[in-house]
């Protein structure tokens, strides 16, 4: 393996990419926007652009660099990432301007006021040339430029990427059938599964149990944790299993439904083979709740589940060696021995297998539904599309715009002619030598655009990512990769019609409130046939059937039915 000497990155090798619950191999190539080989000579640029049906402005170049012959200024609104360094001072911005002649005046908006400020911009039609950040596309797409033709004529890197993925550009299509927003941010593998169950492996060893594979084995392990004093202090203070909520980011018990053939999530539906199923109306939902109540009545589940605040739950995890299994985003949220981090000692419980062999885990969409939108006020949208394409033309760009300068937190390896990203361990000494920063987030937010970057960190990059030999083992990443094959999404990423989205929002508000109470009552007090029949009637009154039909309508429109 050799380190790659960075000059200008050439073609992008597209490797295995992730969609929904499976890893699908797709091959493709995309040349960089800055590759001038074969470009028309300067005196023929206008002619070539006219033949392509595009911009005939002699100051604009349809291919090659610079994008604009004489520098032009564009305004872009962006959430403020750091008070230590302005967006205009970031090295990636300066380098891009030198290469493209596109000068950006950044309108940095504090994160806390982003939504209010953007809403005012839309309502008063005072939008900048572009917005880099969250935008309600269903509500505002008419004030944004349609980008389809610009992408076709001026964005070879982006269109090649779209050709390599089944989820793009479908997830970006607005209710009018056009693309008004392009993907930004981070398709990191770790974020595909939020909530997992982290089990104390020291306790497993002390009670002589193997990692549980089924609901029955899981219960058996919890009984041993309750009865056999695995922390060895002679006090019956062990909490076999704890979680905070029914569904949420990180701390939920939602995946306990999996071995019973359903998944729970914020949508309360799951989608398989294009069919939407409302989880809480299925027999598996009843069976899962009955099993969970059995755990609760035997003292295997923390008595304070469903009532703890986030702060109280964090205190549970940091309260010493008393937790057997804990729901969390990573094992680091579990602490042992006076608060020492638990990841490594706490490992993820595998996706439990039901009696009929069913294994299901809820996963997030890796797909991004937008983030970079050009307003209709922009006088030269072609230039900004080319600018976006340039920034998304290489692995090097994605790393620079999202993680800072090469050699500090990352470098690129050359493995048999293929570019492979590697993360480098960031020590206090490295941070001090590269700006005097106190933490990795502080460095990243100051030196790059972090998670709000116009360069999409593609899942293909993340799948190929390596770590240097000082990097600690990533148990979260390992667990996600092992569990992805059993993944089921709630709803595919995309933009519904405003009518569909608003009606669903109204219905789900009441459904949400009801199901939180129903799940808590069923786990704590039990569930029987009479209660279940009442529950089904309640769902009928809450218009769960209409809600499911609206979800199906959205999925069908997404798939072009």
C-alpha positions as CSV (number, residue, x, y, z in Angstrom):
1,X,0.0,0.0,0.0
2,X,1.4,3.4,-0.9
3,X,0.3,6.9,-0.1
4,X,-1.0,8.9,-3.0
5,X,0.7,12.1,-3.9
6,X,-2.1,14.6,-4.3
7,X,-2.2,16.8,-7.4
8,X,-5.5,17.0,-9.2
9,X,-7.8,14.0,-8.7
10,X,-8.8,12.3,-11.9
11,X,-11.8,10.0,-12.4
12,X,-14.0,8.8,-9.6
13,X,-14.2,5.0,-9.2
14,X,-17.7,4.1,-8.1
15,X,-17.7,1.1,-5.9
16,X,-20.4,-0.7,-4.0
17,X,-23.1,1.6,-2.8
18,X,-25.8,1.3,-0.3
19,X,-29.6,1.5,-0.9
20,X,-32.3,0.7,1.6
21,X,-31.5,-2.7,3.2
22,X,-29.0,-4.1,0.7
23,X,-25.6,-3.4,-0.6
24,X,-25.8,-3.3,-4.4
25,X,-22.7,-3.1,-6.6
26,X,-22.8,-0.4,-9.3
27,X,-19.9,0.5,-11.5
28,X,-19.4,3.8,-13.2
29,X,-17.0,6.7,-13.9
30,X,-17.2,10.4,-13.8
31,X,-14.6,12.8,-15.1
32,X,-13.9,15.9,-13.0
33,X,-15.4,19.2,-14.0
34,X,-11.9,20.6,-14.2
35,X,-10.6,18.0,-16.7
36,X,-9.8,20.2,-19.7
37,X,-8.8,17.4,-22.1
38,X,-11.1,17.6,-25.2
39,X,-12.6,20.9,-24.2
40,X,-13.5,23.3,-27.1
41,X,-10.9,25.9,-27.7
42,X,-11.7,29.3,-26.0
43,X,-12.9,30.8,-29.3
44,X,-15.3,28.0,-29.9
45,X,-16.8,27.8,-26.4
46,X,-19.9,30.0,-27.2
47,X,-20.5,28.0,-30.4
48,X,-20.3,24.7,-28.5
49,X,-22.6,26.0,-25.7
50,X,-25.2,27.2,-28.3
51,X,-25.2,23.8,-30.0
52,X,-25.8,22.2,-26.6
53,X,-28.8,24.6,-26.1
54,X,-27.1,26.2,-23.1
55,X,-25.7,29.5,-21.9
56,X,-24.1,31.5,-24.7
57,X,-22.6,34.1,-22.4
58,X,-18.9,34.4,-23.5
59,X,-17.9,34.9,-19.9
60,X,-19.2,31.4,-19.0
61,X,-17.4,28.1,-19.9
62,X,-19.5,25.0,-20.3
63,X,-16.4,22.8,-19.7
64,X,-13.0,23.1,-18.2
65,X,-11.7,25.7,-15.8
66,X,-12.2,28.4,-15.0
67,X,-16.0,28.2,-14.9
68,X,-16.2,32.0,-15.5
69,X,-13.5,34.0,-17.3
70,X,-14.0,37.2,-15.4
71,X,-14.8,36.7,-11.7
72,X,-18.5,36.9,-10.7
73,X,-20.0,37.1,-7.3
74,X,-22.8,34.9,-6.0
75,X,-24.5,34.9,-2.5
76,X,-25.1,31.7,-0.7
77,X,-26.9,31.3,2.7
78,X,-25.4,28.7,5.0
79,X,-25.7,27.7,8.6
80,X,-22.8,29.1,10.6
81,X,-20.4,26.3,11.6
82,X,-17.9,28.2,13.6
83,X,-17.2,31.5,15.2
84,X,-13.5,30.9,14.9
85,X,-13.2,31.1,11.2
86,X,-15.7,32.6,8.6
87,X,-16.8,30.5,5.6
88,X,-14.9,32.9,3.3
89,X,-11.6,32.1,5.1
90,X,-11.7,28.3,4.8
91,X,-9.0,26.9,2.6
92,X,-11.4,24.9,0.4
93,X,-13.4,28.1,-0.5
94,X,-10.3,30.0,-1.4
95,X,-8.9,27.2,-3.5
96,X,-12.3,26.7,-5.3
97,X,-12.5,30.4,-6.2
98,X,-8.9,30.4,-7.6
99,X,-9.9,27.4,-9.8
100,X,-13.3,28.5,-10.9
101,X,-13.5,32.4,-10.7
102,X,-16.8,31.9,-8.8
103,X,-16.6,34.2,-5.9
104,X,-19.1,33.4,-3.0
105,X,-20.4,35.9,-0.5
106,X,-21.5,33.7,2.3
107,X,-24.5,34.7,4.3
108,X,-23.8,32.8,7.5
109,X,-26.8,32.3,9.7
110,X,-26.6,31.0,13.3
111,X,-27.9,27.5,13.6
112,X,-30.5,28.5,16.1
113,X,-32.1,31.0,13.8
114,X,-31.7,29.2,10.5
115,X,-35.3,28.1,10.0
116,X,-36.8,31.4,10.9
117,X,-34.4,33.3,8.7
118,X,-34.9,31.0,5.7
119,X,-38.7,31.2,6.0
120,X,-38.5,35.0,6.0
121,X,-36.3,34.9,2.9
122,X,-38.9,32.7,1.1
123,X,-41.9,34.7,2.3
124,X,-40.4,38.0,1.2
125,X,-38.9,36.7,-2.0
126,X,-35.5,38.0,-0.8
127,X,-33.5,34.8,-1.4
128,X,-29.8,34.8,-2.2
129,X,-28.5,33.1,-5.3
130,X,-28.4,29.8,-3.5
131,X,-29.2,28.1,-0.1
132,X,-26.9,25.5,1.4
133,X,-28.9,23.8,4.2
134,X,-32.3,22.6,5.1
135,X,-35.1,23.8,2.8
136,X,-38.8,22.7,2.7
137,X,-38.8,21.7,-0.9
138,X,-42.5,20.7,-1.0
139,X,-43.5,24.1,0.2
140,X,-41.0,26.3,-1.6
141,X,-39.9,24.6,-4.8
142,X,-41.6,27.2,-7.0
143,X,-39.1,29.8,-5.9
144,X,-36.2,27.6,-6.7
145,X,-34.7,27.1,-10.2
146,X,-35.4,23.8,-11.9
147,X,-32.0,22.2,-12.4
148,X,-32.6,19.2,-14.8
149,X,-31.3,20.8,-18.0
150,X,-28.4,22.4,-16.3
151,X,-27.4,19.0,-14.8
152,X,-27.7,17.4,-18.2
153,X,-25.6,20.1,-19.9
154,X,-23.1,21.1,-17.3
155,X,-22.7,18.5,-14.5
156,X,-20.9,15.3,-15.8
157,X,-19.6,14.3,-12.4
158,X,-23.0,14.6,-10.7
159,X,-25.0,12.9,-13.5
160,X,-22.5,10.0,-13.6
161,X,-23.0,9.6,-9.9
162,X,-26.8,9.6,-10.3
163,X,-26.4,6.9,-13.0
164,X,-24.6,4.7,-10.5
165,X,-27.4,4.9,-7.8
166,X,-31.0,3.7,-8.0
167,X,-32.0,6.2,-5.3
168,X,-30.8,9.3,-7.2
169,X,-32.2,11.4,-8.6
170,X,-35.6,10.0,-7.6
171,X,-35.3,11.2,-4.1
172,X,-34.7,14.8,-5.3
173,X,-37.7,15.2,-7.5
174,X,-40.2,17.9,-6.4
175,X,-44.0,17.7,-6.7
176,X,-43.7,19.3,-10.2
177,X,-41.5,16.4,-11.4
178,X,-38.3,18.5,-11.6
179,X,-35.1,18.6,-9.5
180,X,-34.8,21.9,-7.5
181,X,-32.3,20.8,-4.9
182,X,-29.1,18.7,-4.9
183,X,-27.7,16.4,-2.2
184,X,-25.2,17.5,0.4
185,X,-23.9,16.2,3.6
186,X,-22.8,12.8,4.9
187,X,-23.9,9.3,3.9
188,X,-21.9,7.7,6.7
189,X,-22.6,4.1,7.3
190,X,-22.7,4.5,11.1
191,X,-25.8,6.6,10.8
192,X,-27.9,4.0,8.9
193,X,-28.9,2.4,12.2
194,X,-29.6,4.7,15.2
195,X,-30.6,2.6,18.0
196,X,-28.9,-0.7,19.0
197,X,-28.8,-2.8,22.1
198,X,-25.3,-2.9,23.8
199,X,-24.6,-5.8,26.1
200,X,-22.1,-6.0,28.8
201,X,-19.7,-8.8,27.6
202,X,-17.9,-9.0,30.9
203,X,-21.2,-9.9,32.5
204,X,-21.9,-12.5,29.8
205,X,-18.6,-14.2,30.6
206,X,-19.2,-14.1,34.3
207,X,-22.7,-15.7,34.0
208,X,-21.4,-18.2,31.5
209,X,-23.7,-17.2,28.6
210,X,-23.1,-16.7,24.9
211,X,-24.2,-13.7,22.9
212,X,-28.0,-14.1,22.6
213,X,-29.4,-14.8,19.1
214,X,-33.2,-15.2,19.7
215,X,-35.8,-13.6,22.0
216,X,-35.7,-16.7,24.2
217,X,-31.9,-16.5,24.6
218,X,-32.1,-12.8,25.2
219,X,-34.5,-13.4,28.1
220,X,-32.3,-16.1,29.5
221,X,-29.3,-13.8,29.6
222,X,-31.3,-11.1,31.3
223,X,-32.4,-13.5,34.0
224,X,-28.8,-14.4,34.7
225,X,-27.9,-10.7,34.9
226,X,-30.7,-10.3,37.4
227,X,-29.9,-13.3,39.6
228,X,-26.2,-14.0,39.5
229,X,-24.5,-10.8,40.7
230,X,-22.4,-10.3,37.6
231,X,-20.9,-7.0,38.9
232,X,-19.7,-9.0,42.0
233,X,-20.5,-6.4,44.6
234,X,-22.9,-8.6,46.6
235,X,-25.7,-6.2,46.1
236,X,-28.8,-6.8,43.9
237,X,-28.3,-3.5,42.1
238,X,-28.1,-4.8,38.5
239,X,-30.4,-3.5,35.9
240,X,-30.6,-6.2,33.3
241,X,-32.0,-4.1,30.4
242,X,-32.8,-0.4,30.0
243,X,-34.0,2.0,27.3
244,X,-35.6,5.4,27.3
245,X,-38.3,5.6,24.7
246,X,-40.5,3.5,22.3
247,X,-38.9,5.2,19.3
248,X,-36.3,7.9,19.0
249,X,-32.8,8.7,17.8
250,X,-30.5,6.2,19.6
251,X,-32.1,5.3,22.9
252,X,-35.2,3.4,21.9
253,X,-36.6,-0.1,22.2
254,X,-38.1,0.0,18.7
255,X,-36.0,-2.9,17.3
256,X,-37.4,-5.3,19.8
257,X,-40.3,-5.7,17.4
258,X,-38.0,-7.1,14.7
259,X,-38.1,-10.8,15.5
260,X,-41.8,-10.7,15.5
261,X,-42.0,-9.5,11.9
262,X,-42.6,-5.7,12.3
263,X,-40.4,-2.6,12.9
264,X,-41.4,0.5,14.7
265,X,-40.1,4.0,13.9
266,X,-41.2,7.7,13.7
267,X,-43.4,6.9,10.6
268,X,-45.1,3.9,12.3
269,X,-44.9,2.1,8.9
270,X,-42.3,0.1,7.1
271,X,-41.8,-0.4,3.3
272,X,-40.8,-3.7,1.7
273,X,-41.0,-4.3,-2.1
274,X,-42.9,-1.1,-2.5
275,X,-45.7,-2.1,-0.1
276,X,-46.3,0.1,3.0
277,X,-47.4,-1.7,6.2
278,X,-48.7,0.1,9.3
279,X,-46.8,-1.6,12.1
280,X,-49.2,-1.2,15.0
281,X,-52.0,-3.1,13.3
282,X,-50.0,-6.3,12.7
283,X,-50.2,-9.5,14.8
284,X,-46.4,-9.3,15.3
285,X,-46.9,-6.0,17.1
286,X,-49.2,-7.8,19.6
287,X,-46.8,-10.7,20.0
288,X,-43.8,-8.4,20.6
289,X,-45.7,-6.3,23.3
290,X,-46.7,-9.5,25.0
291,X,-43.1,-10.7,25.1
292,X,-41.9,-7.3,26.4
293,X,-44.5,-7.4,29.2
294,X,-43.2,-10.8,30.2
295,X,-39.7,-9.3,30.6
296,X,-41.0,-6.3,32.5
297,X,-43.1,-8.3,35.0
298,X,-40.1,-10.5,35.8
299,X,-38.0,-7.4,36.6
300,X,-35.8,-7.7,33.6
301,X,-36.6,-4.3,32.2
302,X,-35.7,-1.1,34.1
303,X,-38.9,0.1,35.9
304,X,-38.3,3.7,34.8
305,X,-38.4,3.1,31.1
306,X,-40.8,5.4,29.3
307,X,-40.6,8.1,32.1
308,X,-36.9,9.0,32.0
309,X,-35.7,12.3,30.5
310,X,-32.7,12.3,28.2
311,X,-30.6,13.7,31.1
312,X,-31.8,10.9,33.5
313,X,-31.1,8.3,30.9
314,X,-27.6,9.6,30.3
315,X,-27.1,9.4,34.1
316,X,-28.2,5.8,34.0
317,X,-25.4,5.0,31.6
318,X,-22.8,6.8,33.6
319,X,-23.9,5.3,37.0
320,X,-21.3,2.6,37.2
321,X,-21.2,-1.2,36.5
322,X,-25.0,-1.8,36.9
323,X,-26.3,-2.1,33.3
324,X,-26.5,-5.4,31.5
325,X,-28.0,-4.2,28.2
326,X,-28.6,-0.6,27.2
327,X,-30.2,0.9,24.1
328,X,-28.0,3.6,22.6
329,X,-26.4,4.9,19.4
330,X,-23.1,3.5,20.5
331,X,-21.5,1.5,23.3
332,X,-19.8,4.7,24.5
333,X,-23.1,5.7,26.1
334,X,-22.7,2.8,28.5
335,X,-20.2,3.4,31.3
336,X,-18.5,1.1,33.8
337,X,-16.1,1.4,36.6
338,X,-16.8,4.9,37.8
339,X,-17.8,6.3,34.4
340,X,-15.1,4.8,32.2
341,X,-16.3,4.4,28.6
342,X,-18.0,1.1,27.9
343,X,-17.5,0.7,24.1
344,X,-15.4,-2.4,23.5
345,X,-16.7,-4.0,26.7
346,X,-20.3,-3.3,25.6
347,X,-20.9,-4.9,22.2
348,X,-24.0,-4.8,20.0
349,X,-26.6,-7.6,20.4
350,X,-27.1,-9.2,16.9
351,X,-30.4,-8.8,15.1
352,X,-32.6,-11.3,17.1
353,X,-34.1,-14.2,15.1
354,X,-37.8,-15.0,15.5
355,X,-39.3,-18.5,15.8
356,X,-39.9,-18.6,12.0
357,X,-36.4,-17.3,11.2
358,X,-37.5,-13.6,10.9
359,X,-34.8,-11.0,11.4
360,X,-35.6,-7.3,10.9
361,X,-34.0,-4.1,12.0
362,X,-35.1,-0.6,11.2
363,X,-32.7,1.4,9.2
364,X,-32.4,5.0,8.0
365,X,-32.2,6.1,4.4
366,X,-28.6,6.8,3.4
367,X,-30.1,8.9,0.6
368,X,-30.0,12.7,1.0
369,X,-33.1,14.6,-0.3
370,X,-31.3,17.9,-1.0
371,X,-29.5,20.7,0.7
372,X,-28.2,22.8,-2.2
373,X,-30.9,24.9,-3.9
374,X,-30.4,27.7,-6.4
375,X,-33.1,30.4,-6.3
376,X,-34.9,31.8,-9.3
377,X,-33.3,35.1,-8.4
378,X,-29.9,33.8,-9.5
379,X,-28.8,35.4,-12.8
380,X,-26.4,32.6,-13.8
381,X,-27.6,29.3,-12.4
382,X,-25.4,27.4,-14.9
383,X,-22.3,28.7,-13.2
384,X,-23.5,27.5,-9.7
385,X,-24.4,24.1,-11.1
386,X,-20.9,23.8,-12.6
387,X,-19.5,25.0,-9.2
388,X,-21.4,22.3,-7.4
389,X,-20.3,19.7,-9.9
390,X,-16.7,20.8,-9.5
391,X,-16.9,20.4,-5.8
392,X,-18.4,16.9,-6.2
393,X,-16.0,15.8,-8.8
394,X,-13.5,13.9,-6.6
395,X,-12.9,12.1,-3.4
396,X,-10.3,14.7,-2.5
397,X,-12.9,17.5,-2.8
398,X,-15.3,15.6,-0.5
399,X,-12.6,15.2,2.1
400,X,-11.4,18.8,1.9
401,X,-14.8,20.4,2.1
402,X,-16.1,18.0,4.8
403,X,-13.0,17.3,6.9
404,X,-10.4,20.0,6.3
405,X,-6.9,19.9,4.9
406,X,-5.1,16.8,3.7
407,X,-2.6,15.2,6.1
408,X,-4.4,16.4,9.3
409,X,-7.4,14.2,9.7
410,X,-7.2,12.3,6.4
411,X,-5.1,11.2,3.4
412,X,-5.7,9.2,0.3
413,X,-4.1,5.8,-0.3
414,X,-3.3,4.3,-3.6
415,X,-4.3,0.7,-3.7
416,X,-3.6,-0.8,-7.1
417,X,-4.5,2.4,-8.8
418,X,-7.7,2.9,-6.8
419,X,-8.2,5.9,-4.5
420,X,-9.0,4.8,-0.9
421,X,-9.7,7.4,1.9
422,X,-8.0,6.9,5.3
423,X,-8.8,8.7,8.5
424,X,-5.8,9.7,10.7
425,X,-5.9,9.8,14.4
426,X,-6.3,13.3,15.7
427,X,-4.2,13.9,18.9
428,X,-4.1,17.0,21.0
429,X,-0.7,17.7,19.6
430,X,-2.1,17.5,16.0
431,X,-4.9,19.8,16.9
432,X,-2.5,22.3,18.5
433,X,-0.2,22.3,15.5
434,X,-3.1,22.9,13.0
435,X,-4.8,25.9,14.5
436,X,-4.7,25.4,18.2
437,X,-8.1,23.7,18.3
438,X,-9.3,22.0,21.4
439,X,-11.3,19.2,19.8
440,X,-12.0,17.4,16.5
441,X,-15.5,19.0,16.1
442,X,-14.0,22.5,16.7
443,X,-11.3,21.8,14.1
444,X,-13.7,20.3,11.6
445,X,-16.3,23.1,11.9
446,X,-13.6,25.8,11.6
447,X,-11.6,24.3,8.7
448,X,-14.4,22.7,6.7
449,X,-18.2,22.8,6.2
450,X,-18.6,19.5,8.2
451,X,-22.1,18.1,7.7
452,X,-23.4,21.1,5.8
453,X,-21.0,20.9,2.9
454,X,-21.8,21.2,-0.8
455,X,-19.6,18.1,-1.4
456,X,-21.7,14.9,-0.7
457,X,-19.7,12.4,1.3
458,X,-21.0,9.4,-0.6
459,X,-21.6,6.0,0.9
460,X,-19.2,4.5,-1.6
461,X,-16.5,6.6,-0.1
462,X,-17.5,5.6,3.4
463,X,-17.7,1.9,2.5
464,X,-14.0,2.1,1.3
465,X,-12.9,4.1,4.3
466,X,-9.9,2.9,6.2
467,X,-8.4,4.0,9.5
468,X,-4.7,4.4,10.5
469,X,-3.2,1.9,13.0
470,X,-3.7,4.3,16.0
471,X,-7.5,4.5,15.4
472,X,-9.5,2.6,18.1
473,X,-11.7,-0.2,16.9
474,X,-15.1,1.2,15.7
475,X,-17.6,-1.2,17.3
476,X,-20.5,0.9,16.1
477,X,-19.4,0.7,12.5
478,X,-18.9,-3.1,12.8
479,X,-22.3,-3.6,14.3
480,X,-24.1,-1.5,11.6
481,X,-22.3,-3.4,8.8
482,X,-23.3,-6.8,10.3
483,X,-26.9,-5.7,10.8
484,X,-27.6,-3.9,7.5
485,X,-28.5,-7.1,5.6
486,X,-31.6,-7.3,7.8
487,X,-32.5,-3.7,7.4
488,X,-36.0,-2.4,6.6
489,X,-36.8,1.3,5.9
490,X,-39.7,3.2,7.2
491,X,-40.4,5.3,4.1
492,X,-38.0,6.0,1.2
493,X,-36.3,9.4,1.0
494,X,-38.0,11.9,-1.2
495,X,-40.4,14.8,-1.4
496,X,-44.1,14.3,-1.2
497,X,-46.7,16.7,-2.5
498,X,-47.5,19.5,0.0
499,X,-51.1,18.2,0.4
500,X,-49.9,14.7,1.1
501,X,-47.2,15.8,3.5
502,X,-49.4,18.1,5.4
503,X,-52.3,15.6,5.8
504,X,-49.9,12.9,7.0
505,X,-48.4,15.4,9.5
506,X,-51.9,16.1,10.9
507,X,-52.7,12.4,11.2
508,X,-49.4,11.2,12.7
509,X,-49.5,13.8,15.5
510,X,-52.5,12.0,17.1
511,X,-51.2,8.6,16.2
512,X,-47.8,9.4,17.8
513,X,-49.4,10.5,21.0
514,X,-51.7,7.5,21.2
515,X,-49.0,4.9,20.4
516,X,-46.6,6.2,23.0
517,X,-49.2,5.6,25.7
518,X,-50.4,2.3,24.2
519,X,-46.9,0.8,24.1
520,X,-46.0,1.9,27.6
521,X,-49.2,0.6,29.0
522,X,-48.9,-2.7,27.2
523,X,-45.3,-3.3,28.3
524,X,-46.0,-2.3,31.9
525,X,-49.5,-3.6,32.4
526,X,-49.8,-6.3,29.8
527,X,-51.8,-6.9,26.6
528,X,-54.6,-9.4,25.9
529,X,-57.2,-10.0,23.1
530,X,-59.7,-7.6,24.5
531,X,-57.2,-4.8,24.8
532,X,-56.0,-5.5,21.3
533,X,-59.5,-5.3,19.8
534,X,-59.9,-1.9,21.6
535,X,-56.6,-0.9,20.2
536,X,-57.6,-1.7,16.6
537,X,-60.8,0.3,17.0
538,X,-58.7,3.2,18.3
539,X,-56.5,3.0,15.2
540,X,-59.6,3.1,13.1
541,X,-60.8,6.2,14.8
542,X,-57.3,7.8,14.4
543,X,-57.6,7.2,10.7
544,X,-54.6,4.9,10.6
545,X,-55.9,3.4,7.4
546,X,-56.0,6.8,5.6
547,X,-52.5,7.6,6.9
548,X,-51.2,4.3,5.5
549,X,-52.9,5.0,2.2
550,X,-51.2,8.4,2.1
551,X,-47.8,6.8,2.8
552,X,-48.5,4.3,0.0
553,X,-49.5,7.1,-2.3
554,X,-46.1,8.8,-1.6
555,X,-44.2,5.6,-2.2
556,X,-46.0,5.0,-5.5
557,X,-45.3,8.5,-6.7
558,X,-41.7,8.1,-5.7
559,X,-41.4,4.8,-7.7
560,X,-43.3,6.4,-10.7
561,X,-46.4,4.2,-10.5
